[in-house]
């Protein structure tokens, strides 16, 4: 019997352990920050609140010995924010229905013409004109699909013939 098969596994395990140990050592050394010197207070009052001051620290790296100042504002206490006040009232049911119908008709690429929308007691009245009678029917159908609409009065008329100015 040769000695080679018996040594192969322990040698592989030792090489793997050495690789892991060196990787772990490099990782751990990169997590340790370089020691910082004492902070230096800079007396620059530009744009700071009365309770703030600029503090700079110097840091050194292991490869080079350059110093770079870092400005850190010191805040002693937070200012209370004013309470939120709502100044705009919510839409009524009819206003919401009217807005929803107008948005739906405006987004429909198959409609052309002028359509007015009025909502009262969840009854939507459509007025105006479209280029074809099918468009008038589609506008009424779309208005019926809006949530909250009880009934649709479709007074849209198709514009027959050429447009005269």
N, C-alpha and C positions, 0 to 999 in steps of 0.2 A: 504494500500500500504506500501511496505517496503522501507526503505531508501537505501538499498543496490544497486539496479539497478541505482539509480541516482548518486551514488558516484563512481561507477566502472570506468566510462570513465575519469572523472577528475583525479582519482588516477593513472590510467594507463598513462595518458598524463604527469603527474608530474614525474612518475618514468622514463619514456622515456626521458624527458627533463633533468633529473638529470644524466642519463647515458650518454647522448650526451655531456653535459657540462663537465663531468669529462673526457671523451675521448678527447674532444677538448683541454682541459687544459693540458693533458699529451702530446698531439701532439705538441702544441705550445711551451711547455717548452723544448722539445727535439730539436726544431729548433733554439733556441737561443744559440749561441756559448758562451763558457765560456770566460770571459775577459782575454785577453792575456797581458803579460807584455811587456815592451819595447823590441824591437829586439836588439840582441847583435851581433856585427860584429866580426866574427872569422877571424883572419889573417892567413889563410892557402892558399898558392899560388899553391897548387898541381893541375895541369891540368886546370887552369882557364885562360881565355883570360885577357888581361890587363884591360879591362873595366868591369870585373866581380868580384864579391866578394860573399862569403858565408854568409848568414844571418840566424841566428837561433832564434827561438822563443820558449818560454816555454808555455805549455798549462796545465791547471788543470781541472780535472773532478770533478763532485759533489760527487762521491762515494769515490774516493781515491785522495790523494794529491801527485801523482807522477809527475815528470817533465820529458818530453822527448824532446830532441832537434830535430828540423826539419830543414834541410838544404834547403834553397831557393836561387837559383842563381839570381842575379840582373843583368839584361841586359839593358844597356843604349840605344843602337841602334843596329839595325840588319845590318849584312854585306850583301852587294849586291852579288847575285849569278851570275856567268858568264852566258852569253847567250848560248842557245842550238845551237850546230852546227851539221849538218847532214854530216857524212863523207862517208856513203855508198850510192851509187846511187840506184835508183829504178830499178827493173827488167824490161827488155824490154818485149814486148808482146810475142815474141817467147820464151824467157827464162821463163816467167810465165807459158805459155802453156806447155813447156817441164817439168817444175817442177810439175805442176798439174797432168800431165799424169803419170809421174814416181810415185808420191804419190798414185794415184788411183790404178795403177797396183801392187804396193808393198803391199797395204792394202787388195787386193783381195786374199782370202784364197784358191780359186779354180784354181790359176795359179801356175805352177811350171816350172822352166827352167831359161834360161837367155834371157832377152829382152833388147835391146838397143832402146833408144828413141831420135830422132833428130827432131827439129822443125825449119822450115824455111818458112817465109811468110805464117804462119798459116797452113802449110801443115805438118802433123806429119808423119814421117817415122819410122816404127817399124821393127827392125831387130833382129835376134837371133833364138832361138829354144825353143819349149815347148815339153812336153812329149806326147801330143795328138794334133790332128788337131782341135778338139773342143776348146782347150785352146787357140790356135792361133786365132781362130775366135772370142772368147770372149775378148781377149786382144784388137783386132781391134775395136770391138763393144764398149768396155769401153772407148777407146781413142776417138771415135767419139762423146761420150757424154760430153766431157770436153768443157766448154764454151770458144769460140774463135777459135775452130778448124774448118777449112773450108773443109779439105780433109785428109783422112788417107791412106797412102801407107803401106799395110801390107806385109812385106817380111819375116814374121816369118815362119819358117819351122818346122813341127813336127819331132821329133826324133823317128825314127822307130827302134824297136829292143832294145837289151840290151845296157846298157851304158858301153863303153870300155874305159879303162884308158890308 
